[in-house]
Amino acid sequence: MTQSSGNGRSGVLALAGGVGGAKLAVGLARILNPNALTIVVNTGDDETFYGLHISPDIDTVTYSLAGLANPDTGWGFAGDTFNALETLKTLGADAWFGLGDHDLALHLRRTDMLRSGMTLSEVTLDLARRMGVRHPVIPMSDEPVRTIIKSTDGEMSFQEYFVHRRSEPEVIGLTFEGADSANASPVFQRALENVEAIVFCPSNPFLSVDPILALPDVREMIVASDVPRVIVSPIIGGRAVKGPAARIFETFAHKPPSALAVAEHYEGMATHFVMDNEDAASRGAVEALGYQVLVTETLMIEDTHKIALSTAVCKMAGVSI
């Protein structure tokens, strides 16, 4: 594992959300020391259910790093039970947002800590440490930002759209409510100013990464940075591995989902681009946008795949391992 570099900068800043982001975060954590990796996670999906503060992307990343994630879904706690949820249903709760018993314990503790006056960053770091995670997992902001889906069925939260409505409503717009007045969390701000490389994990660009970039000054700081900035495409062969990314691309980019469409979405933000072998034919078009391009296997099924891809990303960015 690498230590922090001798140039005074502190390793890799990874921007993550969802299962794809969590997978690459695991790979990076396997090859980088805790002082050489900061994982900043989307909180636009955060919601309140059953009176509790839920942070789905933070939990997905944390469970994955702790080795506790459900291997079948990529989210949730492996082997969880749902006794409390069944009781909630019996008691008349509209329990469409499925939380396991381990999940509920985490959310109870998080909510209690927040009510005591701790920030979401402080709570997240403490809970992750107690679950055995050594690398810092940081919310993008300590202030509330909510991804609001504008659809043909009206406006709704991301969880309403993705979980309750199963991504069925036609999406016609996105709003990151509160983003213009929220600040990047303190550790995130420091990382932006003192980092060797920035990695955009293979997360949904519109729903997982754009909320992070919507925070004041974040996009500008990334663009102005003189360090390697690496995009890992979440689209493989015109398909999203998980989630509604492919459909969202058609809605907002007005083009079929592809590695090239991802590169165009981030044009001007990054210097390097990683695409899957299936997309090699578009390498020239992506290079024409100004990226240095790596073509490799990006589908992460086993930990060996996560480590191999993370190693390739770090080598491309010039980060010592």
Summary of the structure (lengths in Angstrom):
residues: 321
radius of gyration: 18.8
end to end distance: 5.4
largest distance: 59.2
contacts: 1139
relative contact order: 0.16
helix: 42%
strand: 20%
